[in-house]
Amino acid sequence: MATSNHLDRPLPVVLDEVTTALERLSEALSREDDLRKLMHQVCEQVVHAVPGVDEATVTLLDVGTPFTAASTGDVVMRLDGVQYRSGAGPCLDAAATGRLVRATIHEAVDRWPDFGAESHAAGMGSFLSAPLTVDNEHSGAINAYSRQGHGFHELDAPLLALYTAAVETALRSHSMYLRAFKLAAQLRSALQSRAVIDQAKGVLMAVHAIPADEAFRLLVERSQRENVKLHALAERFIADLVSRSSQPEAGSGEEA
């Protein structure tokens, strides 16, 4: 991948590319509900939008344990792994401190020896990591790798910080949408379970001429006796009843 440099392009062009990258991210958020695929979109857009970036990764923390959610290549994914195993590197520092971390390869060798040595062998010359906080479950860093030794120019760091802030805002909104969607699905499932339980209870009330609380007690006792969830028992009870009623000599009901 060819390295770009903001000094080769007018500032309005650079800012226009960042704006385009953000628009493409918004489009992806409207279509995609897979976090890993969204993170891959972020990586691709960082390479396109931030001058000097050759490769990018996204580090996320899972209960404090870092992993690479997405990357633009195997080499930088491996370099992320070196950081995780050694417990030291720019992406871990950014995630831990909440501050943007920038370093040349020479600084990296001094600050993070294992990561620096592996990065030098891989031909990397500069590193830039911006902290990423989506919600209580997802935090980490967006990591930029460059094969140039410029250490990222002064403009590049603010551009990555700007893009990261926009990503955080977009992903937080998306995360809230996904939680609401999941809650709605859970509520629909609960309502369906309640409906079939009420249906089974109604059958018992009619067949045995008993009140609602007694019918419910019979269902609960059978559920516990057979070690089956109440809604599953009710579904089976109604299915059996329907099956029997469709037979010529069906019985009048089933004992709970």
Sequence and secondary structure as in RCSB ss.txt:
>XXXX:A:sequence
MATSNHLDRPLPVVLDEVTTALERLSEALSREDDLRKLMHQVCEQVVHAVPGVDEATVTLLDVGTPFTAASTGDV
VMRLDGVQYRSGAGPCLDAAATGRLVRATIHEAVDRWPDFGAESHAAGMGSFLSAPLTVDNEHSGAINAYSRQGH
GFHELDAPLLALYTAAVETALRSHSMYLRAFKLAAQLRSALQSRAVIDQAKGVLMAVHAIPADEAFRLLVERSQR
ENVKLHALAERFIADLVSRSSQPEAGSGEEA
>XXXX:A:secstr
     GGGS HHHHHHHHHHHHHHHHHHHHH   HHHHHHHHHHHHHHHSTT SEEEEEEEETTEEEEEEES HH
HHHHHHHHHHHT SHHHHHHHHSS EEEEHHHHHHHSHHHHHHHHHTT  EEEEEEEE SSS EEEEEEEESSSS
   TTHHHHHHHHHHHHHHHHHHHHHHHHHHHHHHHHHHHHHHHHHHHHHHHHHHHHHT  HHHHHHHHHHHHHH
HT  HHHHHHHHHHHHHHHHTSTT  S    
